[in-house]
C-alpha cells in the first residue's frame, strides 16, 4: 500500500492587508477548518474593492488606535 502525504496551506488575510499562513495535512484539514478556495490575485484586500462597511470599520479602527 502506497502512502502519500501532502500538505495544504491555509491562511488568514485581515482587512489591514496583513496575513498569516499555516501548513496542515490535506486529508482532514479542509473538513475541520471549513475552508474556502480564494483567488488571491483578485482578493478584495489587494484590489481595493472591499465592501464599504469593511472600509469604514478599518478607518474607525485606524483613528481609534491613533487617538490612544
PDB file of N, CA, C and O in Angstrom, chain B, residues numbered from 101:
ATOM      1  N   UNK B 101       0.844  -1.176   0.000  1.00  0.00           N
ATOM      2  CA  UNK B 101       0.000   0.000   0.000  1.00  0.00           C
ATOM      3  C   UNK B 101       0.892   1.242   0.000  1.00  0.00           C
ATOM      4  O   UNK B 101       1.839   1.344   0.779  1.00  0.00           O
ATOM      5  N   UNK B 102       0.578   2.156  -0.865  1.00  0.00           N
ATOM      6  CA  UNK B 102       1.370   3.368  -1.003  1.00  0.00           C
ATOM      7  C   UNK B 102       0.714   4.499  -0.209  1.00  0.00           C
ATOM      8  O   UNK B 102      -0.485   4.749  -0.340  1.00  0.00           O
ATOM      9  N   UNK B 103       1.507   5.172   0.606  1.00  0.00           N
ATOM     10  CA  UNK B 103       1.003   6.286   1.399  1.00  0.00           C
ATOM     11  C   UNK B 103       1.569   7.595   0.860  1.00  0.00           C
ATOM     12  O   UNK B 103       2.781   7.749   0.709  1.00  0.00           O
ATOM     13  N   UNK B 104       0.691   8.514   0.578  1.00  0.00           N
ATOM     14  CA  UNK B 104       1.109   9.811   0.065  1.00  0.00           C
ATOM     15  C   UNK B 104       0.745  10.871   1.096  1.00  0.00           C
ATOM     16  O   UNK B 104      -0.411  10.989   1.504  1.00  0.00           O
ATOM     17  N   UNK B 105       1.739  11.632   1.505  1.00  0.00           N
ATOM     18  CA  UNK B 105       1.492  12.697   2.468  1.00  0.00           C
ATOM     19  C   UNK B 105       1.609  14.034   1.757  1.00  0.00           C
ATOM     20  O   UNK B 105       2.677  14.400   1.267  1.00  0.00           O
ATOM     21  N   UNK B 106       0.521  14.743   1.709  1.00  0.00           N
ATOM     22  CA  UNK B 106       0.502  16.066   1.101  1.00  0.00           C
ATOM     23  C   UNK B 106       0.090  17.064   2.167  1.00  0.00           C
ATOM     24  O   UNK B 106      -0.554  16.712   3.155  1.00  0.00           O
ATOM     25  N   UNK B 107       0.464  18.290   1.955  1.00  0.00           N
ATOM     26  CA  UNK B 107       0.024  19.327   2.887  1.00  0.00           C
ATOM     27  C   UNK B 107      -0.597  20.472   2.111  1.00  0.00           C
ATOM     28  O   UNK B 107      -0.287  20.693   0.941  1.00  0.00           O
ATOM     29  N   UNK B 108      -1.468  21.187   2.775  1.00  0.00           N
ATOM     30  CA  UNK B 108      -2.119  22.351   2.180  1.00  0.00           C
ATOM     31  C   UNK B 108      -1.780  23.566   3.021  1.00  0.00           C
ATOM     32  O   UNK B 108      -1.521  23.459   4.220  1.00  0.00           O
ATOM     33  N   UNK B 109      -1.786  24.706   2.385  1.00  0.00           N
ATOM     34  CA  UNK B 109      -1.509  25.951   3.087  1.00  0.00           C
ATOM     35  C   UNK B 109      -2.817  26.683   3.332  1.00  0.00           C
ATOM     36  O   UNK B 109      -3.589  26.926   2.404  1.00  0.00           O
ATOM     37  N   UNK B 110      -3.058  27.030   4.580  1.00  0.00           N
ATOM     38  CA  UNK B 110      -4.244  27.776   4.972  1.00  0.00           C
ATOM     39  C   UNK B 110      -3.795  29.090   5.585  1.00  0.00           C
ATOM     40  O   UNK B 110      -2.737  29.164   6.210  1.00  0.00           O
ATOM     41  N   UNK B 111      -4.591  30.109   5.408  1.00  0.00           N
ATOM     42  CA  UNK B 111      -4.190  31.391   5.970  1.00  0.00           C
ATOM     43  C   UNK B 111      -5.350  32.318   6.214  1.00  0.00           C
ATOM     44  O   UNK B 111      -6.475  32.091   5.768  1.00  0.00           O
ATOM     45  N   UNK B 112      -5.039  33.362   6.931  1.00  0.00           N
ATOM     46  CA  UNK B 112      -5.999  34.424   7.207  1.00  0.00           C
ATOM     47  C   UNK B 112      -5.477  35.706   6.590  1.00  0.00           C
ATOM     48  O   UNK B 112      -4.308  36.053   6.758  1.00  0.00           O
ATOM     49  N   UNK B 113      -6.336  36.406   5.881  1.00  0.00           N
ATOM     50  CA  UNK B 113      -5.997  37.717   5.345  1.00  0.00           C
ATOM     51  C   UNK B 113      -6.914  38.716   6.035  1.00  0.00           C
ATOM     52  O   UNK B 113      -8.136  38.644   5.911  1.00  0.00           O
ATOM     53  N   UNK B 114      -6.313  39.644   6.759  1.00  0.00           N
ATOM     54  CA  UNK B 114      -7.081  40.606   7.533  1.00  0.00           C
ATOM     55  C   UNK B 114      -7.358  41.863   6.725  1.00  0.00           C
ATOM     56  O   UNK B 114      -6.747  42.080   5.679  1.00  0.00           O
ATOM     57  N   UNK B 115      -8.271  42.684   7.203  1.00  0.00           N
ATOM     58  CA  UNK B 115      -8.687  43.867   6.450  1.00  0.00           C
ATOM     59  C   UNK B 115      -7.573  44.883   6.285  1.00  0.00           C
ATOM     60  O   UNK B 115      -7.626  45.703   5.368  1.00  0.00           O
ATOM     61  N   UNK B 116      -6.558  44.851   7.155  1.00  0.00           N
ATOM     62  CA  UNK B 116      -5.458  45.803   7.011  1.00  0.00           C
ATOM     63  C   UNK B 116      -4.393  45.307   6.043  1.00  0.00           C
ATOM     64  O   UNK B 116      -3.374  45.972   5.853  1.00  0.00           O
ATOM     65  N   UNK B 117      -4.611  44.153   5.430  1.00  0.00           N
ATOM     66  CA  UNK B 117      -3.673  43.620   4.453  1.00  0.00           C
ATOM     67  C   UNK B 117      -2.662  42.661   5.045  1.00  0.00           C
ATOM     68  O   UNK B 117      -1.891  42.059   4.297  1.00  0.00           O
ATOM     69  N   UNK B 118      -2.633  42.496   6.358  1.00  0.00           N
ATOM     70  CA  UNK B 118      -1.700  41.552   6.958  1.00  0.00           C
ATOM     71  C   UNK B 118      -2.258  40.137   6.821  1.00  0.00           C
ATOM     72  O   UNK B 118      -3.467  39.946   6.688  1.00  0.00           O
ATOM     73  N   UNK B 119      -1.376  39.162   6.855  1.00  0.00           N
ATOM     74  CA  UNK B 119      -1.807  37.784   6.686  1.00  0.00           C
ATOM     75  C   UNK B 119      -0.869  36.845   7.417  1.00  0.00           C
ATOM     76  O   UNK B 119       0.275  37.193   7.710  1.00  0.00           O
ATOM     77  N   UNK B 120      -1.367  35.638   7.712  1.00  0.00           N
ATOM     78  CA  UNK B 120      -0.539  34.575   8.264  1.00  0.00           C
ATOM     79  C   UNK B 120      -0.999  33.253   7.676  1.00  0.00           C
ATOM     80  O   UNK B 120      -2.176  33.077   7.360  1.00  0.00           O
ATOM     81  N   UNK B 121      -0.063  32.325   7.530  1.00  0.00           N
ATOM     82  CA  UNK B 121      -0.355  31.052   6.891  1.00  0.00           C
ATOM     83  C   UNK B 121       0.047  29.893   7.784  1.00  0.00           C
ATOM     84  O   UNK B 121       0.942  30.021   8.619  1.00  0.00           O
ATOM     85  N   UNK B 122      -0.617  28.766   7.603  1.00  0.00           N
ATOM     86  CA  UNK B 122      -0.373  27.565   8.369  1.00  0.00           C
ATOM     87  C   UNK B 122      -0.421  26.377   7.420  1.00  0.00           C
ATOM     88  O   UNK B 122      -1.335  26.269   6.603  1.00  0.00           O
ATOM     89  N   UNK B 123       0.553  25.491   7.522  1.00  0.00           N
ATOM     90  CA  UNK B 123       0.589  24.307   6.668  1.00  0.00           C
ATOM     91  C   UNK B 123       0.029  23.118   7.440  1.00  0.00           C
ATOM     92  O   UNK B 123       0.512  22.792   8.525  1.00  0.00           O
ATOM     93  N   UNK B 124      -0.991  22.470   6.878  1.00  0.00           N
ATOM     94  CA  UNK B 124      -1.660  21.352   7.533  1.00  0.00           C
ATOM     95  C   UNK B 124      -1.783  20.175   6.573  1.00  0.00           C
ATOM     96  O   UNK B 124      -1.782  20.371   5.358  1.00  0.00           O
ATOM     97  N   UNK B 125      -1.888  18.949   7.101  1.00  0.00           N
ATOM     98  CA  UNK B 125      -2.135  17.797   6.227  1.00  0.00           C
ATOM     99  C   UNK B 125      -3.448  17.968   5.477  1.00  0.00           C
ATOM    100  O   UNK B 125      -4.421  18.472   6.040  1.00  0.00           O
ATOM    101  N   UNK B 126      -3.487  17.562   4.237  1.00  0.00           N
ATOM    102  CA  UNK B 126      -4.645  17.861   3.393  1.00  0.00           C
ATOM    103  C   UNK B 126      -5.852  16.966   3.646  1.00  0.00           C
ATOM    104  O   UNK B 126      -6.981  17.394   3.407  1.00  0.00           O
ATOM    105  N   UNK B 127      -5.655  15.744   4.117  1.00  0.00           N
ATOM    106  CA  UNK B 127      -6.772  14.801   4.143  1.00  0.00           C
ATOM    107  C   UNK B 127      -7.885  15.216   5.098  1.00  0.00           C
ATOM    108  O   UNK B 127      -9.053  14.942   4.822  1.00  0.00           O
ATOM    109  N   UNK B 128      -7.562  15.867   6.211  1.00  0.00           N
ATOM    110  CA  UNK B 128      -8.621  16.223   7.152  1.00  0.00           C
ATOM    111  C   UNK B 128      -8.762  17.714   7.377  1.00  0.00           C
ATOM    112  O   UNK B 128      -9.748  18.158   7.966  1.00  0.00           O
ATOM    113  N   UNK B 129      -7.809  18.488   6.925  1.00  0.00           N
ATOM    114  CA  UNK B 129      -7.810  19.906   7.272  1.00  0.00           C
ATOM    115  C   UNK B 129      -8.978  20.663   6.657  1.00  0.00           C
ATOM    116  O   UNK B 129      -9.530  21.552   7.305  1.00  0.00           O
ATOM    117  N   UNK B 130      -9.369  20.343   5.440  1.00  0.00           N
ATOM    118  CA  UNK B 130     -10.487  21.060   4.832  1.00  0.00           C
ATOM    119  C   UNK B 130     -11.782  20.783   5.576  1.00  0.00           C
ATOM    120  O   UNK B 130     -12.602  21.687   5.737  1.00  0.00           O
ATOM    121  N   UNK B 131     -11.983  19.563   6.029  1.00  0.00           N
ATOM    122  CA  UNK B 131     -13.204  19.236   6.756  1.00  0.00           C
ATOM    123  C   UNK B 131     -13.228  19.921   8.117  1.00  0.00           C
ATOM    124  O   UNK B 131     -14.281  20.380   8.559  1.00  0.00           O
ATOM    125  N   UNK B 132     -12.069  19.994   8.792  1.00  0.00           N
ATOM    126  CA  UNK B 132     -12.022  20.571  10.130  1.00  0.00           C
ATOM    127  C   UNK B 132     -12.111  22.089  10.110  1.00  0.00           C
ATOM    128  O   UNK B 132     -12.718  22.684  11.001  1.00  0.00           O
ATOM    129  N   UNK B 133     -11.516  22.718   9.110  1.00  0.00           N
ATOM    130  CA  UNK B 133     -11.456  24.176   9.086  1.00  0.00           C
ATOM    131  C   UNK B 133     -12.554  24.823   8.252  1.00  0.00           C
ATOM    132  O   UNK B 133     -12.725  26.040   8.313  1.00  0.00           O
ATOM    133  N   UNK B 134     -13.299  24.047   7.478  1.00  0.00           N
ATOM    134  CA  UNK B 134     -14.345  24.576   6.597  1.00  0.00           C
ATOM    135  C   UNK B 134     -13.789  25.701   5.729  1.00  0.00           C
ATOM    136  O   UNK B 134     -14.367  26.784   5.651  1.00  0.00           O
ATOM    137  N   UNK B 135     -12.680  25.433   5.091  1.00  0.00           N
ATOM    138  CA  UNK B 135     -12.004  26.483   4.329  1.00  0.00           C
ATOM    139  C   UNK B 135     -12.689  26.730   2.991  1.00  0.00           C
ATOM    140  O   UNK B 135     -13.447  25.893   2.499  1.00  0.00           O
ATOM    141  N   UNK B 136     -12.410  27.883   2.418  1.00  0.00           N
ATOM    142  CA  UNK B 136     -12.906  28.250   1.101  1.00  0.00           C
ATOM    143  C   UNK B 136     -11.706  28.426   0.185  1.00  0.00           C
ATOM    144  O   UNK B 136     -10.623  28.800   0.636  1.00  0.00           O
ATOM    145  N   UNK B 137     -11.898  28.159  -1.089  1.00  0.00           N
ATOM    146  CA  UNK B 137     -10.850  28.449  -2.052  1.00  0.00           C
ATOM    147  C   UNK B 137     -10.905  29.934  -2.378  1.00  0.00           C
ATOM    148  O   UNK B 137     -11.969  30.473  -2.682  1.00  0.00           O
ATOM    149  N   UNK B 138      -9.755  30.591  -2.312  1.00  0.00           N
ATOM    150  CA  UNK B 138      -9.685  32.014  -2.596  1.00  0.00           C
ATOM    151  C   UNK B 138      -8.804  32.258  -3.803  1.00  0.00           C
ATOM    152  O   UNK B 138      -7.782  31.597  -3.987  1.00  0.00           O
ATOM    153  N   UNK B 139      -9.202  33.198  -4.606  1.00  0.00           N
ATOM    154  CA  UNK B 139      -8.365  33.649  -5.707  1.00  0.00           C
ATOM    155  C   UNK B 139      -7.544  34.817  -5.170  1.00  0.00           C
ATOM    156  O   UNK B 139      -8.026  35.949  -5.124  1.00  0.00           O
ATOM    157  N   UNK B 140      -6.307  34.546  -4.765  1.00  0.00           N
ATOM    158  CA  UNK B 140      -5.501  35.572  -4.114  1.00  0.00           C
ATOM    159  C   UNK B 140      -5.167  36.733  -5.033  1.00  0.00           C
ATOM    160  O   UNK B 140      -4.963  37.850  -4.557  1.00  0.00           O
ATOM    161  N   UNK B 141      -5.106  36.500  -6.337  1.00  0.00           N
ATOM    162  CA  UNK B 141      -4.798  37.594  -7.262  1.00  0.00           C
ATOM    163  C   UNK B 141      -5.935  38.595  -7.360  1.00  0.00           C
ATOM    164  O   UNK B 141      -5.698  39.771  -7.638  1.00  0.00           O
ATOM    165  N   UNK B 142      -7.175  38.149  -7.134  1.00  0.00           N
ATOM    166  CA  UNK B 142      -8.333  39.034  -7.246  1.00  0.00           C
ATOM    167  C   UNK B 142      -9.016  39.277  -5.905  1.00  0.00           C
ATOM    168  O   UNK B 142     -10.181  39.673  -5.863  1.00  0.00           O
ATOM    169  N   UNK B 143      -8.299  39.043  -4.816  1.00  0.00           N
ATOM    170  CA  UNK B 143      -8.885  39.218  -3.490  1.00  0.00           C
ATOM    171  C   UNK B 143      -9.130  40.703  -3.218  1.00  0.00           C
ATOM    172  O   UNK B 143      -8.307  41.536  -3.597  1.00  0.00           O
ATOM    173  N   UNK B 144     -10.256  41.054  -2.564  1.00  0.00           N
ATOM    174  CA  UNK B 144     -10.584  42.462  -2.317  1.00  0.00           C
ATOM    175  C   UNK B 144      -9.512  43.235  -1.557  1.00  0.00           C
ATOM    176  O   UNK B 144      -9.392  44.447  -1.733  1.00  0.00           O
ATOM    177  N   UNK B 145      -8.729  42.558  -0.715  1.00  0.00           N
ATOM    178  CA  UNK B 145      -7.669  43.253   0.019  1.00  0.00           C
ATOM    179  C   UNK B 145      -6.646  43.833  -0.942  1.00  0.00           C
ATOM    180  O   UNK B 145      -6.153  44.942  -0.732  1.00  0.00           O
ATOM    181  N   UNK B 146      -6.324  43.092  -1.994  1.00  0.00           N
ATOM    182  CA  UNK B 146      -5.290  43.549  -2.928  1.00  0.00           C
ATOM    183  C   UNK B 146      -5.856  44.487  -3.987  1.00  0.00           C
ATOM    184  O   UNK B 146      -5.158  45.394  -4.441  1.00  0.00           O
ATOM    185  N   UNK B 147      -7.107  44.284  -4.387  1.00  0.00           N
ATOM    186  CA  UNK B 147      -7.672  45.079  -5.478  1.00  0.00           C
ATOM    187  C   UNK B 147      -8.311  46.377  -5.000  1.00  0.00           C
ATOM    188  O   UNK B 147      -8.597  47.254  -5.815  1.00  0.00           O
ATOM    189  N   UNK B 148      -8.541  46.519  -3.690  1.00  0.00           N
ATOM    190  CA  UNK B 148      -9.177  47.723  -3.162  1.00  0.00           C
ATOM    191  C   UNK B 148     -10.676  47.748  -3.368  1.00  0.00           C
ATOM    192  O   UNK B 148     -11.297  48.797  -3.194  1.00  0.00           O
ATOM    193  N   UNK B 149     -11.277  46.630  -3.733  1.00  0.00           N
ATOM    194  CA  UNK B 149     -12.721  46.563  -3.984  1.00  0.00           C
ATOM    195  C   UNK B 149     -13.436  45.932  -2.794  1.00  0.00           C
ATOM    196  O   UNK B 149     -14.255  45.028  -2.956  1.00  0.00           O
ATOM    197  N   UNK B 150     -13.119  46.415  -1.611  1.00  0.00           N
ATOM    198  CA  UNK B 150     -13.746  45.879  -0.409  1.00  0.00           C
ATOM    199  C   UNK B 150     -15.130  46.489  -0.213  1.00  0.00           C
ATOM    200  O   UNK B 150     -15.414  47.567  -0.735  1.00  0.00           O
ATOM    201  N   UNK B 151     -15.991  45.803   0.539  1.00  0.00           N
ATOM    202  CA  UNK B 151     -17.296  46.382   0.851  1.00  0.00           C
ATOM    203  C   UNK B 151     -17.136  47.691   1.624  1.00  0.00           C
ATOM    204  O   UNK B 151     -16.182  47.861   2.383  1.00  0.00           O
ATOM    205  N   UNK B 152     -18.064  48.598   1.427  1.00  0.00           N
ATOM    206  CA  UNK B 152     -17.998  49.915   2.065  1.00  0.00           C
ATOM    207  C   UNK B 152     -17.945  49.790   3.588  1.00  0.00           C
ATOM    208  O   UNK B 152     -17.213  50.534   4.240  1.00  0.00           O
ATOM    209  N   UNK B 153     -18.706  48.866   4.158  1.00  0.00           N
ATOM    210  CA  UNK B 153     -18.736  48.698   5.607  1.00  0.00           C
ATOM    211  C   UNK B 153     -17.369  48.303   6.142  1.00  0.00           C
ATOM    212  O   UNK B 153     -16.949  48.793   7.190  1.00  0.00           O
ATOM    213  N   UNK B 154     -16.675  47.426   5.434  1.00  0.00           N
ATOM    214  CA  UNK B 154     -15.372  46.973   5.887  1.00  0.00           C
ATOM    215  C   UNK B 154     -14.368  48.124   5.857  1.00  0.00           C
ATOM    216  O   UNK B 154     -13.531  48.241   6.753  1.00  0.00           O
ATOM    217  N   UNK B 155     -14.448  48.970   4.837  1.00  0.00           N
ATOM    218  CA  UNK B 155     -13.562  50.118   4.740  1.00  0.00           C
ATOM    219  C   UNK B 155     -13.840  51.094   5.878  1.00  0.00           C
ATOM    220  O   UNK B 155     -12.906  51.638   6.466  1.00  0.00           O
ATOM    221  N   UNK B 156     -15.106  51.320   6.193  1.00  0.00           N
ATOM    222  CA  UNK B 156     -15.455  52.219   7.288  1.00  0.00           C
ATOM    223  C   UNK B 156     -14.962  51.687   8.622  1.00  0.00           C
ATOM    224  O   UNK B 156     -14.506  52.460   9.464  1.00  0.00           O
ATOM    225  N   UNK B 157     -15.046  50.385   8.827  1.00  0.00           N
ATOM    226  CA  UNK B 157     -14.563  49.784  10.074  1.00  0.00           C
ATOM    227  C   UNK B 157     -13.055  49.956  10.185  1.00  0.00           C
ATOM    228  O   UNK B 157     -12.556  50.320  11.250  1.00  0.00           O
ATOM    229  N   UNK B 158     -12.323  49.701   9.110  1.00  0.00           N
ATOM    230  CA  UNK B 158     -10.866  49.832   9.171  1.00  0.00           C
ATOM    231  C   UNK B 158     -10.456  51.285   9.404  1.00  0.00           C
ATOM    232  O   UNK B 158      -9.472  51.538  10.100  1.00  0.00           O
ATOM    233  N   UNK B 159     -11.197  52.252   8.832  1.00  0.00           N
ATOM    234  CA  UNK B 159     -10.904  53.664   9.084  1.00  0.00           C
ATOM    235  C   UNK B 159     -11.155  54.020  10.549  1.00  0.00           C
ATOM    236  O   UNK B 159     -10.377  54.757  11.155  1.00  0.00           O
ATOM    237  N   UNK B 160     -12.242  53.496  11.114  1.00  0.00           N
ATOM    238  CA  UNK B 160     -12.542  53.747  12.524  1.00  0.00           C
ATOM    239  C   UNK B 160     -11.454  53.176  13.421  1.00  0.00           C
ATOM    240  O   UNK B 160     -10.997  53.847  14.346  1.00  0.00           O
ATOM    241  N   UNK B 161     -11.040  51.951  13.155  1.00  0.00           N
ATOM    242  CA  UNK B 161     -10.000  51.320  13.967  1.00  0.00           C
ATOM    243  C   UNK B 161      -8.701  52.108  13.859  1.00  0.00           C
ATOM    244  O   UNK B 161      -8.006  52.289  14.859  1.00  0.00           O
ATOM    245  N   UNK B 162      -8.362  52.579  12.662  1.00  0.00           N
ATOM    246  CA  UNK B 162      -7.157  53.382  12.482  1.00  0.00           C
ATOM    247  C   UNK B 162      -7.207  54.671  13.280  1.00  0.00           C
ATOM    248  O   UNK B 162      -6.225  55.033  13.928  1.00  0.00           O
ATOM    249  N   UNK B 163      -8.335  55.371  13.243  1.00  0.00           N
ATOM    250  CA  UNK B 163      -8.485  56.613  14.013  1.00  0.00           C
ATOM    251  C   UNK B 163      -8.449  56.332  15.508  1.00  0.00           C
ATOM    252  O   UNK B 163      -7.873  57.105  16.274  1.00  0.00           O
ATOM    253  N   UNK B 164      -9.063  55.229  15.927  1.00  0.00           N
ATOM    254  CA  UNK B 164      -9.106  54.881  17.347  1.00  0.00           C
ATOM    255  C   UNK B 164      -7.708  54.575  17.879  1.00  0.00           C
ATOM    256  O   UNK B 164      -7.347  55.030  18.965  1.00  0.00           O
ATOM    257  N   UNK B 165      -6.926  53.815  17.131  1.00  0.00           N
ATOM    258  CA  UNK B 165      -5.581  53.470  17.599  1.00  0.00           C
ATOM    259  C   UNK B 165      -4.661  54.689  17.606  1.00  0.00           C
ATOM    260  O   UNK B 165      -3.760  54.768  18.441  1.00  0.00           O
ATOM    261  N   UNK B 166      -4.867  55.638  16.698  1.00  0.00           N
ATOM    262  CA  UNK B 166      -4.059  56.863  16.701  1.00  0.00           C
ATOM    263  C   UNK B 166      -4.384  57.738  17.903  1.00  0.00           C
ATOM    264  O   UNK B 166      -3.514  58.446  18.411  1.00  0.00           O
ATOM    265  N   UNK B 167      -5.638  57.691  18.360  1.00  0.00           N
ATOM    266  CA  UNK B 167      -6.032  58.532  19.492  1.00  0.00           C
ATOM    267  C   UNK B 167      -5.516  57.993  20.822  1.00  0.00           C
ATOM    268  O   UNK B 167      -5.506  58.723  21.813  1.00  0.00           O
ATOM    269  N   UNK B 168      -5.092  56.744  20.865  1.00  0.00           N
ATOM    270  CA  UNK B 168      -4.575  56.169  22.115  1.00  0.00           C
ATOM    271  C   UNK B 168      -3.194  56.591  22.297  1.00  0.00           C
ATOM    272  O   UNK B 168      -2.560  56.223  23.286  1.00  0.00           O
TER     273      UNK B 168
END
